[in-house]
Amino acid sequence: MVDFAGPSGSNTTPQDRFERLIELPPSAKLVYRVLTDESPMTQQQVRTDALLPARTTRDALMKLKEENLIEERLYLPDARKRLYAPLEVVRPDDVTE
């Protein structure tokens, strides 16, 4: 298991991230779900688990990254690859105060 160090990359709350996630296309939601089940993962690992074409996987990861819903880090065994991990997302109605 690889832990990411440093800030999450976004000052938004998990509830704000949930609102952005529900606006994304189904492929991005699927990729996010795959990452929540087993992360961090490379793009190829995500593609294999999600059963998506390479282009669709790349596009979904790009959209998730633009919305600050995932973290991207260098994959040390192969610097050409990246590792992806999801940031926490919480439904607003699931928050207990």
Solvent accessible surface area in square Angstrom, and as a share of the most:
residue,aa,sasa,rsa
1,M,210,0.94
2,V,75,0.43
3,D,115,0.60
4,F,51,0.21
5,A,85,0.66
6,G,64,0.62
7,P,115,0.73
8,S,49,0.31
9,G,60,0.57
10,S,19,0.12
11,N,163,0.83
12,T,50,0.29
13,T,63,0.37
14,P,31,0.19
15,Q,49,0.22
16,D,67,0.35
17,R,15,0.06
18,F,32,0.13
19,E,81,0.36
20,R,57,0.21
21,L,19,0.10
22,I,76,0.39
23,E,139,0.62
24,L,22,0.11
25,P,47,0.30
26,P,108,0.68
27,S,26,0.17
28,A,0,0.00
29,K,79,0.33
30,L,72,0.36
31,V,0,0.00
32,Y,18,0.07
33,R,156,0.57
34,V,16,0.09
35,L,0,0.00
36,T,67,0.39
37,D,103,0.54
38,E,118,0.53
39,S,42,0.27
40,P,28,0.18
41,M,9,0.04
42,T,9,0.05
43,Q,44,0.19
44,Q,101,0.45
45,Q,87,0.39
46,V,0,0.00
47,R,65,0.24
48,T,90,0.52
49,D,77,0.40
50,A,10,0.08
51,L,160,0.80
52,L,33,0.16
53,P,85,0.54
54,A,36,0.28
55,R,190,0.69
56,T,42,0.25
57,T,0,0.00
58,R,122,0.45
59,D,51,0.26
60,A,1,0.01
61,L,6,0.03
62,M,102,0.46
63,K,60,0.25
64,L,0,0.00
65,K,93,0.39
66,E,116,0.52
67,E,57,0.25
68,N,63,0.32
69,L,0,0.00
70,I,8,0.04
71,E,25,0.11
72,E,51,0.23
73,R,84,0.30
74,L,86,0.43
75,Y,56,0.21
76,L,149,0.74
77,P,109,0.68
78,D,28,0.15
79,A,65,0.50
80,R,207,0.76
81,K,82,0.35
82,R,92,0.34
83,L,14,0.07
84,Y,20,0.07
85,A,10,0.07
86,P,32,0.20
87,L,14,0.07
88,E,110,0.49
89,V,33,0.19
90,V,36,0.21
91,R,132,0.48
92,P,60,0.38
93,D,115,0.60
94,D,89,0.46
95,V,57,0.33
96,T,127,0.74
97,E,207,0.93
